[in-house]
């Protein structure tokens, strides 16, 4: 079980949160220009790196706010990004 440090509520159980995926993904600059394959890649394909990743998390059973944290995918070490 992970203990996630919510920047608004403090340390909480992971069951209170929902992951919102990669924090550094951005919507395409010109979405009209993308073909179907490019949209599939944008919507469904993830980098899945080994090591530190920045992720969006939603504290749905607490303050109900979104925040970004950095999590190491190997050790699950977590730190909140200011």
Protein Blocks (a to p, Z undefined) as FASTA:
>chain_A
ZZdddfknopcdfklpccebjfkbccdfblmlpcfklmmmmmmmcfkiahjdddddddfk
lnopacdddddfklopacddZZ
